[in-house]
């Protein structure tokens, strides 16, 4: 089998076994295909490499200005690929075994103050159907911490107004129930009952937030929407749909929420992924202490 065939076999296997998202599979494919192309120039293949080849490739990436985070992701892809080859008895020794991942500085996600969020939520013109849709989307995003893909793909059947819950399918096809506050539910219900059909016209759609063309909104389209409203609200920060997800988590922790509850709401499989928000909350507490304590 060629490198390409082994890569395809690997991707098929982990898709079936783990139900990984299309984005994750695409990242694996990009990493492995790029490495395979590099090896071809060295007259080698994925099955004939040594640890020194991986080190040389990582050094080349570093010289080209590739970030440590991207190299760490590449190495993670490679380790999983060779673990698969060993399990399938294609190779005996793992060439990644003695390669350490690059050290990563722990970056804190960008977030918004509660005043910033209020300004952003108030930015859409709710006297129009599209403006009301956008306000409902922003309210739901901040109230639930959904990922943008979960938000734009949300179906009418996944909302339970009586119980105040939305059912979403997140990464790895994992389903979770997320509670939504009364205010966001009110915006959502009014949009569906009063404005949604104005956008759809005679078209049919299952998504809660349709476009004028009758289909669901893309992630990129919502990214542009949130950028526009941030500018209108005079928010001078690098903002994206994910920023409201960060704000959701940070504000919950600032108001005393338990970290494991936030983990469940965000749909994180690992608590360590959620723990980064505690650093933001601690910075907020430190700032409050310095500002208001007599010996701060």
Secondary structure, DSSP 8 states (H G I E B T S, - for coil): --HHHHHHHHHHHHHHHH---HHHHHHHHHHHHHHHHHHHHTT--TTS--HHHHHHHHHHHHHTT--HHHHHHHHHHHHHHHHHHHHTTS-SS-TTTT---------------HHHHHHHHT-S-TTSHHHHHHHHHHHHHHHH---HHHHHT-BGGGEETTTTEEEEE-GGG-EEEEE--HHHHHHHHHIIIIIHHHHHTT----BSSB-TTSSB--HHHHHHHHHHHHHHTT--S---HHHHHHHHHHHHHHTT--HHHHHHHHT-SSHHHHHHHHHHHHHHHHHHHHHHSTT-
